[in-house]
Amino acid sequence: MTSEVRLNAEIIIKTHDGQTYFNLGEVSKIIGCGVNTVAAYLHDSGITVKQVGPSKRVSAYDIAELMCKGRVAPIDNASRKAVV
């Protein structure tokens, strides 16, 4: 686990008063996507959930890893066409 993931997970936990597992509605608010797309987003990223009764829970460390994974530069110079 990278230090960035660990730091983000600790921030998520502290922000939520020590809570370490979150339901899918809470995850959608943390990562900033719709509640209907969270399950697919987690599945595509290979993140598993913990079943607690009827609720599915996600670890703060998995949320932090999801947020840090797959980031790219905001400017893609390779796709820009050269002006002649």
N, C-alpha and C positions, 0 to 999 in steps of 0.2 A: 504494500500500500504506500503510495507516494505521500509526501508530507502535505501536499496541496489537498489531497482527498481527506486526509486525517484532519487537517485544519478546518475544512469546510464542514465535515461531519460534526466536529466539536462545536462549531458555530451554530449549526442546525439544532443540536441538542440543547445548548445553552439558551437559544432563542425560544425554545419550546419547553422551558422549565424542567429540563432533564429527561424529557420523553425521548426514547430511542427508536421506537417503532411507530409507524404512521399508516393510517388507512389510505386507500387510493384517492379519496377526496382531498385529504391533507397533502398528499404527494403532489397532486395537480397544482395546488396553491404554491407549494415550495418551488417546484421546477418551472411553473408558469405555462402549463399547457392545459387543455381542456380535460375534464374528468372522464370523458368518453374515450379519449385517446391514450390515457395513462397506461392501461394494461398492454396495449399493442406496443407502446414505446418501451416499456419494461421488457416485454418479450423479445423485441428486436435487439435489445441491448444485452440479452442473456442474463437478466436479473430475475432471480426467483423470489417468491413471496412466501410468507408464513401464514398459514390458515389458522385463525383464532375464532372459533365458532363460525358465524356466517361472514365474518370480516376477513379481509386479506390485508396483511401488514407487511411493510417494507422497512428495512433497517436504515437508519440515518447514514450509515457508512455506504450502503448501496446507492442511496439517493445522491450522496456527494460524488461517488464514482461516476454515476450517470451524468451528473452535471459537468464533470471534468473531461469525460471521454469524448473523443471525436471533434474537438474544437479545431477550427481552421483560422487562418489569417483573414481579416476583414476585407482585404484587397487581394484580388486574384489577378496578378499581372500576366499570367500565362494566357488567359483568355482574351486579353485586350489586343486589338489589332493595331499594328504600327501605322502611323499616319505618314504618308509619303509626300 
